Amino acid sequence: MNKFYITTAIDYTNDVIHIGHAYQKILADSLARYHRLLGDQTHFLTGTDEYGQKNEKSAKSRGIDPQEFVDEISAKDKKQWKNLNISYDRFIRTTDKDHKKFAQEFYLKSKAAGDIYLNKYEGLYCEGCEAYYEKKDLVNGKCPFHPSKEIQHLTEENYFFRLSKYQDWLEKYILEHPEFVWPDKKREEILSFIRGGLKDFSVSRLKKNLSWGIPVPDDPNHVIYVWFDALINYLTYGVEENCWPADVHVLGKDNQRFHAIYWPAMLKSAGYQLPKTILVHDFYSLGGQRISKSLGNVILPSDLTKKYTTDGVRYFFLRYGPLTNDVDITWEKLKEVYNADLANGLGNLVARVAKLAEKVDLHLEPRTYNLEPEVISHLNGFRVDLALEFIWQKITAADALIDSNEPWKLEGEKLTEFLQKIIPQICQIAYNLQPFLPETAQKIQQQFSGKIKSGDPLFPRIS
């Protein structure tokens, strides 16, 4: 049995997640479900990033303990992922005891390799990213991902990681392993950044300035810097479950530098294998605006699933999501796609055929189905969008077959003969849909097994 280990970025718990976080979870979930269908021993990890300055401040503003605060947000995040039917095997939290212990052990391994040293930091810091920046990285003097926040100027004694030591090795590794960063344009961005020169980065904060963090194991005056701690979560689970290295890290482009530069250097330092692929997707905007709390356009996944169903939302994100380019979405586009592709497309096809089958009291013998080669090929290349495009071509072809044969005019044996031709096509479509729309696939499979009957619409049309 083959092993497949996939992760998403873990979400920061300064507030509950929104639809801007949803794409990578649905994308990773579809790839995990695909590998389960193949029979692979699949491990799917997601979770929450719970230490750091923003969480400490958010808890203080509420007048509660940081642990109580992150417990609350983490529980709310889990409910949102349940609404999207995210089939993770573990929801890791960086406050989990096993992770705290492992992060400290990892820190000591890197230090023993001579890669962690004490120094004074003076420079720019974005509290929104909890990350350090150079002036050249800013856009109009602001963080490119948090333009509404003021960049801070920090001076602090920190422990540093010798990232500069790994510059030549990392560039050579990425050039020799083009699959390490996907897609190609993201790999080129990473290589360009590396060639601009890598600087050592801070891996601790003074406890007097930030108390909410994992203590540095050999210096109680410091806590481990949130990014250094958070990246290690993938390894915490991977080592425990004996499934490291990860096959795919799925994350947004705001996290690519940490995962494609810091993380491989950290792993090399501590003596671990590197993940096989870092899949970097782009961003959604909503009506031309970046999705953010400060703009007041945050939408919870549960708000969407109430109107468009779980699989309706999954379909839209996977078919039209920002896999390789930024994508702007509107309420009008979401409604249009739902009605055209799901209500009038897949849903109408299933309803038409089930109604016809009732006329002849049809029973079909069980049949074995497998994923079609085109679906396998697209998913092996991470192209969930193209896999769904292929499946919808099959739906269109089945509709055309019905229209050309006019089976509503047929009776008895001739109708049965036509149904025996069209129903296996629908069952194949349902099998192909399992990684993407699991609830819908199951409903279709159940409806077309045994005695076939009409049922409630899979996707009621929205006016």
Buried (B, 14 or more C-beta within 10 A) or exposed (E): EEBBBBBBBBBBBBBBBBBBBBBBBBBBBBBBBBBBBBEBBBBBBBBBBBBBBBBBBBBEEEEEEBEEBBBBBBEBBBEBBEBBBBBBBBBBBBBBEEBBEBBBBBBBBBBEBEBBEEEEBEBBBBBBBBBBBEEEBBEEEBBEBBBEBEBEEBEBBBBBBBBBBBBEEBBEBBEEEEEBBBBEEBBEBBBEBBEEEBEBBBBBBBBEEBEBBBBBBEEEEBBBBBBBBBBBBBBBBBBBBEBBBBBBBBBBBBBBBBBBBBBBBBBBBBEBEBBBBBBBBBBBBBEEEBBBEEEEBBBBBBBBBEEBBBBBBBBBBBBBBBBBEEBEBEEEBBBEBBBEBBBBBBBBBBBBBBEBBEBBEBEBEEEEBEBBEBBBBBBEEBBBBBBBEBBBEBBEEBBEBBEEBEBEEBEEEEBBEBBEEBBBBBBBBBBBBBBBBBBBBEBBBEBBBEEBEBEEEBBEEBE
